[in-house]
């Protein structure tokens, strides 16, 4: 899917229903919680996966994702993402590891 510069993929306080894979471009992750804690915004670059944490935890997002240039993105619905995770143990373990590491970095 082609995303134009400035497009908001997911807003803070929404219940996300998709997981994104960034094929080409750059996406900004912002959070009012991080801003209040003095944590700098984070940029995802090609090859990154994002949105998985909130989809897995079935919670409202605490982050906003915005395209910082024209991007190519693959996206999976929550149901398809869960189906793949159930079918592929290695993929599931990698996703959980990435989500856990991101959460540890956010809390520090």
C-alpha positions as CSV (number, residue, x, y, z in Angstrom):
1,X,0.0,0.0,0.0
2,X,1.3,3.4,-0.9
3,X,1.1,6.0,1.9
4,X,1.7,9.7,1.2
5,X,3.8,12.0,3.3
6,X,1.9,13.2,6.4
7,X,-0.6,10.4,6.5
8,X,-1.5,9.3,10.0
9,X,-1.7,5.5,10.1
10,X,-2.9,5.2,13.6
11,X,-3.8,7.7,16.3
12,X,-3.2,7.7,20.0
13,X,-6.4,6.5,21.9
14,X,-7.7,4.4,19.0
15,X,-8.1,0.7,19.2
16,X,-5.7,-0.5,16.4
17,X,-6.9,-3.2,14.2
18,X,-3.8,-3.6,12.0
19,X,-0.1,-4.4,12.2
20,X,2.2,-2.6,9.8
21,X,5.4,-3.6,8.0
22,X,7.4,-0.7,6.6
23,X,8.8,-1.7,3.2
24,X,10.1,1.7,2.1
25,X,10.2,5.1,3.9
26,X,10.1,6.5,7.4
27,X,7.4,6.6,10.0
28,X,7.3,8.7,13.1
29,X,6.0,7.3,16.4
30,X,4.9,9.9,18.9
31,X,3.2,9.6,22.2
32,X,2.0,12.2,24.6
33,X,3.0,9.9,27.5
34,X,6.6,9.8,26.1
35,X,6.6,13.6,25.6
36,X,5.5,14.1,29.2
37,X,8.4,11.9,30.3
38,X,10.9,13.7,28.2
39,X,11.3,10.7,25.8
40,X,12.2,11.7,22.2
41,X,10.0,10.6,19.3
42,X,11.0,7.4,17.6
43,X,11.4,6.8,13.9
44,X,10.8,3.5,12.1
45,X,12.8,2.8,8.9
46,X,12.6,0.2,6.2
47,X,12.1,-3.3,7.5
48,X,10.4,-2.2,10.8
49,X,7.2,-3.7,12.1
50,X,4.9,-1.5,14.3
51,X,1.5,-1.6,15.9
52,X,1.9,-5.2,17.1
53,X,2.0,-4.3,20.8
54,X,-1.4,-2.8,20.9
55,X,-2.9,-5.4,18.7
56,X,-1.5,-8.2,20.8
57,X,-2.6,-6.6,24.1
58,X,-6.0,-5.6,22.7
59,X,-5.7,-2.1,24.1
60,X,-6.1,1.4,22.9
61,X,-3.0,2.8,21.3
62,X,-0.8,5.1,23.3
63,X,1.1,6.1,20.2
64,X,0.5,7.9,16.9
65,X,2.2,6.7,13.7
66,X,2.7,9.2,10.9
67,X,4.4,8.9,7.5
68,X,7.4,11.2,7.3
69,X,7.7,10.7,3.5
70,X,5.9,8.8,0.9
71,X,6.0,5.1,2.1
72,X,5.3,1.6,1.0
73,X,3.6,-0.4,3.7
74,X,2.2,-3.8,4.1
75,X,-0.5,-4.2,6.7
76,X,-2.2,-7.1,8.2
77,X,-5.6,-7.1,9.9
78,X,-5.6,-8.1,13.6
79,X,-7.2,-11.4,12.8
80,X,-4.7,-12.3,10.0
81,X,-1.8,-11.3,12.2
82,X,-3.0,-13.5,15.1
83,X,-3.6,-16.4,12.6
84,X,0.0,-16.2,11.3
85,X,1.3,-16.0,14.9
86,X,-0.6,-19.1,15.8
87,X,0.6,-21.0,12.7
88,X,4.3,-20.0,12.9
89,X,5.9,-20.5,16.3
90,X,9.2,-18.8,15.3
91,X,7.4,-15.7,14.0
92,X,5.4,-15.6,17.2
93,X,8.5,-15.7,19.3
94,X,10.2,-13.0,17.3
95,X,7.2,-10.7,17.5
96,X,7.0,-11.2,21.3
97,X,10.7,-10.5,21.7
98,X,10.5,-7.3,19.7
99,X,7.4,-6.1,21.6
100,X,9.1,-6.9,24.9
101,X,12.3,-5.1,24.1
102,X,10.4,-2.0,22.9
103,X,8.4,-1.9,26.1
104,X,11.7,-2.2,28.2
105,X,13.2,0.7,26.3
106,X,10.1,2.8,26.7
107,X,10.1,2.3,30.5
108,X,13.8,3.0,31.1
